Amino acid sequence: MCRWLPLVAAPGALAGCSCCVPRNAAGFGTDDDALTAILCGRSKGQCKRINEEYKKRYGQLLVDQIKAECSGDYLMFLTKMVAPPAEADCDALFGAMDGVGTTDRILSEIIVTASNAELRVIQQRYQEKFDRSLLDHINDEVSGDYRDFLVQCLKCERQEGAAPDEGLADEQVARLVKAAKGWGCNEGEFTDILGKASVQQMDLIEAKFQEQEGKSLANLIEGEMGGSLEWAMLLRLESPLDASCRLLRFAMDGVGTNEDIIARVIGGAEKEDTLKIKERYDEKYSRDLMADFDSGESGTSFQQLCRQSSGWVFR
């Protein structure tokens, strides 16, 4: 049996943290255990301060040395922990589109689940970092209805501040039902509604759809869409918390484990949010998150990294 207790790093410990890291990351090889111990007990704010203090003392940001010394999912996890959120997201988005083909799943995980404010920061940083707009890059690499949905999300027109409107929800349900009738499907209607509705409005639309049609909106999407567009729209139905849970369930369902998703969700979350994710996951799927995690195929070191970074103590 486990007890879940948030670990709180003592603020005074920050002064010595960054001076410990060079001996662990410089020279031949990297002391992964030491890096994990130093960084994983700290909050996002503390990691940010360590990152900045490291540059003052050693001439480069800690995240840049991590990128030079580490690799794979361990690198992604530490980058999500230490780098500003938009920085890590931009790197992941660029990597998903660089070279031959695209990794649509990563585009959806970041773009579809982000808030308007987060998307604006990501797009600005992407332009600065890669000297091209994220929108142009997506238009060059992605096509069809899936591209249209991503572009709609990037317009940042989600009505986040609007109060839920029952009359509008009735109209939106009618539009969705009409769009799915007959041969084929009018994906443009789904893109317009899902791309603009707030989380609260989306909850209302789903409830009314279930009441009026006798099935869930998710079931309709699964029946009418396919591939990357289906995955993106199903994510869009979720609140940020539920989207994190859906991603984790996907990462650990079936054969193998997608460590990159776990790294992005857990590594990118604040310590206090990881407990919320676990509680919601357990409730949403009637399963135990850590039991699923421990039964997966991730290596021991990666599992330990997730445990320590989440701020949980196991007993």
N, C-alpha and C positions, 0 to 999 in steps of 0.2 A: 504494500500500500504506500502511496506517495502523499506527501504533504506539499502543497504549493505555497511557497513563501517568497514574496518579491525581495530580491537582494538590493540593498541600497549601498552604493559605494561611498565611502567617506570622502567629502570634498577635499580634505587635506591630502588625500592620497594622490591627487592629480599631479602635484609638483614632481613626484618621482617617476611617474608613469612613462613619460616620453623619453626620459634618459635611459630607461631600461630597454626600450625597443631596438635601438641600433645594434646592441650586442646580440639581439635575437635575429635580426633580419640582415645584418651586414656580413660580408665575407662569404664563405662557402656554406651553402645550405641555410635553412631557416628553422628556428626553434618554434615549431607550430604550437606546442603546448604553452610556451611562454607568451606568445602573441595572444592566444586564446584567453589565458588567465588575465592578462593585462587589460584587454579590451572588452571582454564579454561581460564583466561585472559593472560596466559603466553605462550611464544613460546616453542618449543621443547627444545631449548638450555637452556632456563630459567628453565624449569621443570627438566632438567638434573642436573643443578647446585643446585636447591632446594633439589633434591633427595640425592646428595652427601653431601650437607651441613647438611642435617637432620641426616645423619649417624655420622658426626663429633660431633654433639651436643647431640644425643640421643642414639648412639650405634647401630643403625640399619638403613638400607635404608628406605626411606619413602615408597617405593613400597612394601617392606616386611610388614610394618605395615598396609598398605592399604589391602594387601591380608589377613591379620589376622582379620581385622575389617569389611571389606565390602564383598559383595557377588553378585552373579548374573551378569547381564549385566552392572550394575553400576560398579562392580569390573573390568570387562573386559575393560570398557571404560577408567577408570582411569589408569589401567595398561598399556594400549596402549599409553596413554598420557605421563606417567612418566617413564616407564621402557625403556631401550634401545630397538630398534625395534626387534632385533634378540631374545632378552629375551622373549618378549611377544609372538612372533611367535613360539618359541620353546615350550612354555607352551601350546599354542593352539594346536599345532601339537601333542604333547604328549597326551593331553586330548582327542583328536579326535581318538586316537588309543588305549588308556588305557581301560582295561576292556573288556567286551564282545562286539564284533562288532566294526565298525569304522564309523566315520562321514566323508564320502568321500568329501562332499562339502567343509569342512574346509581345507582338504589337498589340494584341487584344488585351493581354493582362495589364499592360501599362496604360494605354490610351483610353480604353473603354471604362476602366474603373477609376480614373483620376477625376478630380473636381475641376471646375473651370479655372480656378486660380492655379492649381497644380499644372494644368495643361499649358497655361500661358507662360509659366516659368520654364517648363520643359522646352517649349518651342523657342523661347528667347535664347536659352542656353545652347540648344542644338544649333541654332544659326551661328552663335559665337564660336562654338567648339569645332564645327565641321564646315563652316563657310557655305552652308546651303540650308534652305528651310526644310524643316521636317515634312511639311505639306508637299513640297516639290519632290522630296525623296520618296514619299509614299506613292505619289502619283506616277513616278517612274517605275516603281517596283511592284505595285499591287494593282489589280484591275477589277472590274465588274462591280457587283453590288457590295461586295466586302469593302472595296476601296471607298465606295460612296458612303458607307456607314462610318468608316474611320474618319473620313473627311468631315462628315457632319459632327462627329464628336470633337474634332479639332477646332471647329468653329466656336466652341465654348458658348453655345446657346442654350445649354441646359438651364431650365428655369428654377435654379436652386433656392431662390428666396421667396418664391410664390407659394401661397397657402394651397393645400389640396383642394381641388374644385370638383365636386361630385357631378355637376352638370357637364363639365368638360370631359370628365372621365367617361360618362355615358356616350358622348359623341366620339371619343377616341376608340372605345370598344366597338362601336358600330363601324367605324372606319376600318379597324383591323379585321373584323369579321367579313366585311365586304371585300377587302383586299385579298383574302384567302379563299374566296368562293370561286367555283368553276375551275377551268383548266389553268394551271400555273398560279402564280402569286404575284401581287403587286408589292415587291420588296420596298419600293420607294415610300409607301405609306408607313411600313414598319420602321424604316430608317428615320423618317420625319418625326414620328411619335416617340419612339424609344430614344432617339438622339436628343430630344428637347425636354422630355418630361423629367421632373425632379424625382428623387428617390421616393419621397412621400406620395407624389402623384402616381408614380409607377406602382406603388403598393395598392393604391386605390383602384387603378386600372385592372390590376391582377385580380383583386377581390371581386370587382364587378363582372369581369370576364368569366370567372368561375361561377358566379351566381347566375348569370344569364345564359351561359353556354354549357354548363355542366362539366367542364373540363378546364384544366389550367392553361394559362397563356403559354407557359413553357412547353406543354404538350403540343400546342398548335405550332409553335416555332420549330419544335423537333420534327413535326410532320411536314412542314412546308419548306423549311430551309435545309441546308446541309453544309458540311465542311466548316470553313473558317467563319462564315457569316453566322451560322447557327451558334457556334461557340461564343462569338462576340456578343450576340444578342441575348443569349442566356446569362452571360456575365452582367449585361446591362440591367437585367431585371433585379439584380441583387443590390442590397445595401453594401457599403464598403466592408463592413464586418462579415456579412454573409459571402461576399465575393472572396474574401481571404479564406474562408472555410471551404468554399467550393474548389478553390485552387489547390488547397492542401489535400482535399479528398481525391481530386483528380490525380495529384502527384503520387499518391500512395495506393491507388486503386489498380488492380490488375498486376501484370508481371513487371517487376522492376520498380524503381522509385525515381521520380524526376527531382533530383536534388536541386536543380536550378530554381524550380518553383518554390521549394521550401526555403532556399536561401533568400529569395526575393521577398517572400511573405514574412518569415520570422526575422531574418536579418534586417529587413527594412522597417520593422515595427518598433515602437517605443516599448519599454519594459512593461509598463502597465497595460498596454494593449494586448500583449501576448496572453495574459491570463483571460482577457475577454474573448480572445480568439478560441482558446481551449474550451472555455465554458460554452460558447455558442456552438462550436463544432460538436461537442458531446451531445448537446440538446438537439441540434439540427439533424444529426445522422444517427442518434441513439447508439453511439459508439464512443470509445475512449480514444482521444487524439494520441496520447502517448503510447497506448497499446498498439495502435495502428503504426505509429512511428517506429516503435521498437521491433515490430514484426516485419518491417520493410527490409530492403536489401542495402541500405546505406551503410557505409563503413563505420566502425566504432568511433573514429576521430570526428567524422562529420556529425554523428549523433551527439557526441559530447559537446561539440561546438554549438549545436542548436540548444541543448539543455542549458549550457552556461549563459549563452547570449539572451535567452528568454527571461533570465532572472528568476528561474525556479530552482528550488532545492528539493531533491528527492530523498525521501526517507522511508 
